[in-house]
Amino acid sequence: MMQTCEKTTWLFTGQRNTTETLFENGKIHQAARNKSDRLSVTANCSLVIKKVSVEDVGLYICRQFDASGRDQGSDSNVHLSVVNISEQKNSDETILICSVLTYGGCSHTVKWLNDNKDAENIKINPPQSACSASVSFPTSPHVLTSKRSEVFRCQVKPDSGDMKEFTFRISPLRDKPGENMMSCLQ
């Protein structure tokens, strides 16, 4: 760890609106012990979070101090959001939900896309909220009789920034009728 990071502090404010110190005096703070195995700081004092989860959604604040311990000016704020794709299965229908979990208000547009123009069984539902969209399709016979994978793409676009796409593939299992395999790829 470089000497310069000894004068860097990283703070986190999450969904519970409490602020905790993550990094201070050149090391991961004791208060962050529940996630210390996932946190590190690079030589340029950037915070690295491994295995990001829903609990990590929030506001991250970087504060730097001079040699005398005085705040060097304005804080650097980073908002971390998480894209979550979940599946709900009823006896005859599968629903995929793509949602963005944010700290504070949501400023993302979320929508599902499917390139299979012949799939009349697939219903791309209107967004349920500003940060969530769903797609539904019959669990059977659509998935079970399909000879190829069905690919859905969830597009997430913040008000400012680049659009991201997350691909969700549904593949029939040929050796086990009545089951299907799902995977999420970025």
Secondary structure, DSSP 8 states (H G I E B T S, - for coil): --GGGGGEEEEEE-TT--EEEEEETTEE-GGGGGGGGGEEE-TT--EEESS--GGG-EEEEEEEB-TTS-B-S--EEEEE-EEEEEEEE-SSEEEEEEEEE-SSS--EEEEEEE--TT-TT-EE---SBTTEEEEEEETTTHHHH-SS-EEEEEEEEESSS--EEEEEEEEE-SSSTT-EEEEEE-
